Amino acid sequence: MSAITRKTKIEASLFYDTKENNKQLIQLLEHHINKTGELDKLILDYDYGKGKIENVEILKDTLVSDENLKGKFKACYQISEFSMCAAIDYTDTHTMDIDFAIDKDTNELILTGETRYERFDEI
């Protein structure tokens, strides 16, 4: 079983001013995640080889945070695959639960995806 984690540098002090304002926290998180592409990279680590990953976003009204700036949200994304030779043309929408933490000591945003269970009987 494994969960993938991505870390990125962030100015944590900006987020500590948003403890009482969840809307501002969401805007700052979305801006940073979109700017760095870390959420896209995390999802790609899970679904590599399944097709093109696109339209990654934080689903509206899913972000929750505690007073320590730890929380979770649900990410939504699409996987598309097209191959004329194999007669494949589809787009499927997926969601993933993401945990996040803002570490003021290291100035990092830590994103952790879902735990994926591996089957050893197929190896």
HUDABEL-V108399 format. One record per helix or strand of 2 or more residues. SS is the DSSP state (h for helix, s for strand). FROM is the first residue (numbers start at 1). LEN is the number of residues. If there is no record, write none. Layout:
# HUDABEL-V108399
ss=SS from=FROM len=LEN
ss=SS from=FROM len=LEN
This chain:
# HUDABEL-V108399
ss=s from=5 len=5
ss=h from=12 len=5
ss=h from=22 len=15
ss=h from=38 len=10
ss=s from=52 len=7
ss=s from=64 len=2
ss=s from=70 len=14
ss=s from=88 len=16
ss=s from=108 len=5
ss=h from=120 len=3
